[in-house]
Amino acid sequence: MMKPRLGMTARTGEKCPKSGVWKVMGTLETATLSVSRGNKMPMHGNRSVNWRLIIMF
């Protein structure tokens, strides 16, 4: 398993590898949310998306 770092990515449905603020990637909308390690990464706008870690807790 990779060491958690800023800029790492996770996809909807995967377990969050590091608590922090995550930003949705690849859409015109800008969405950020706080996700705790071990929780499933959420959908955005009823779609599966990739999330990028922008702030680590």
C-alpha positions in Angstrom: 0.0 0.0 0.0 1.2 3.5 -0.9 2.1 6.0 1.8 -0.7 8.6 2.0 0.4 11.9 0.5 -1.1 15.2 -0.8 -2.3 14.7 -4.4 -3.1 11.0 -4.0 -6.4 9.9 -5.6 -9.3 7.6 -4.7 -12.3 6.6 -6.6 -16.0 6.5 -5.5 -16.6 3.3 -3.5 -13.0 2.8 -2.4 -12.1 3.1 1.3 -10.6 6.5 2.1 -6.8 5.9 2.6 -6.2 9.2 4.6 -8.4 11.6 6.5 -8.6 15.0 5.0 -10.3 17.3 2.4 -10.8 15.7 -1.0 -11.6 17.5 -4.2 -13.6 16.0 -7.1 -11.6 15.7 -10.3 -12.6 15.9 -14.0 -15.7 18.0 -13.8 -16.5 21.6 -14.4 -18.0 21.8 -10.9 -15.7 22.3 -7.9 -16.6 20.2 -5.0 -14.7 19.5 -1.8 -15.5 17.4 1.2 -14.0 16.0 4.4 -13.7 12.2 4.5 -12.3 10.2 7.4 -9.9 7.3 6.8 -11.7 4.0 6.3 -15.0 5.5 5.1 -16.1 4.9 1.5 -15.4 7.6 -1.0 -18.8 9.1 -2.1 -20.4 9.7 -5.4 -20.8 13.2 -6.8 -23.9 14.2 -8.7 -25.1 10.6 -8.7 -21.9 9.6 -10.6 -18.7 7.7 -9.7 -15.8 10.1 -9.7 -12.1 10.4 -8.8 -11.2 12.4 -5.8 -7.8 14.1 -5.1 -6.5 14.7 -1.5 -5.8 18.4 -1.0 -5.5 18.8 2.8 -4.4 16.0 5.2 -5.6 15.7 8.8 
